[in-house]
Amino acid sequence: EDQVTQSPEALRLQEGESSSLNCSYTVSGLRGLFWYRQDPGKGPEFLFTLYSAGEEKEKERLKATLTKKESFLHITAPKPEDSATYLCAVFEAGGGNKLTFGTGTQLKVEL
Amino acid sequence: DTAVSQTPKYLVTQMGNDKSIKCEQNLGHDTMYWYKQDSKKFLKIMFSYNNKELIINETVPNRFSPKSPDKAHLNLHINSLELGDSAVYFCASRDEGDEQYFGPGTRLTVT
């Protein structure tokens, strides 16, 4: 069965203090790895899709990378508005078109 | 325009009651999903429909019955509600590029 593990569970950063979130996965055949952002009381919001090891994608202060075993979400010079829960999910080849989510990293960026 | 909408936003009910949650998407997608997010923020798939046909049923109790009257709508009916059904339920739709777009969620509280 697919397994997705995210670390750390929670992270507090000062504004401008860069860091990385980790997503480790175990699937028999990765079709895609997704990053979502979830604000309190709202649904997950799509950020990135990565399909193959070595792929990188960027959006503003966020950069997602992928290896054969894990993905990182790098946050450069974060701002308080980056505070949210970041969810990682995998889409398995032949997995019936379903996403398997990790438990998320709750990020808080303070002034 | 809201892409994926759900009603109601909040639902408080007593054990044993039957309730429904409605979902509509105006994105023209063929595939829709129901997810359950527990108190620890873990998001788990329940059902998936493709063009009104059930394609994923993730060992959900048969008290839960999804219904898709057309490909833009996916409703969730729950019979004989139990305390453990309390959670946030999210509807999502998927485009051809595998990206899923989530609704705002329905917070169900069973007392």
HADDOCK unambig.tbl for C-alpha pairs under 7 A between the chains (distance, minus, plus):
assign (segid A and resid 42 and name CA) (segid B and resid 104 and name CA) 4.97 0.50 0.50
assign (segid A and resid 42 and name CA) (segid B and resid 105 and name CA) 6.59 0.50 0.50
assign (segid A and resid 43 and name CA) (segid B and resid 102 and name CA) 5.50 0.50 0.50
assign (segid A and resid 43 and name CA) (segid B and resid 103 and name CA) 5.62 0.50 0.50
assign (segid A and resid 43 and name CA) (segid B and resid 104 and name CA) 4.60 0.50 0.50
assign (segid A and resid 43 and name CA) (segid B and resid 105 and name CA) 5.93 0.50 0.50
assign (segid A and resid 44 and name CA) (segid B and resid 102 and name CA) 6.00 0.50 0.50
assign (segid A and resid 45 and name CA) (segid B and resid 102 and name CA) 6.96 0.50 0.50
assign (segid A and resid 46 and name CA) (segid B and resid 101 and name CA) 6.93 0.50 0.50
assign (segid A and resid 96 and name CA) (segid B and resid 56 and name CA) 6.81 0.50 0.50
assign (segid A and resid 101 and name CA) (segid B and resid 43 and name CA) 6.12 0.50 0.50
assign (segid A and resid 101 and name CA) (segid B and resid 44 and name CA) 6.89 0.50 0.50
assign (segid A and resid 103 and name CA) (segid B and resid 41 and name CA) 6.48 0.50 0.50
assign (segid A and resid 103 and name CA) (segid B and resid 42 and name CA) 4.98 0.50 0.50
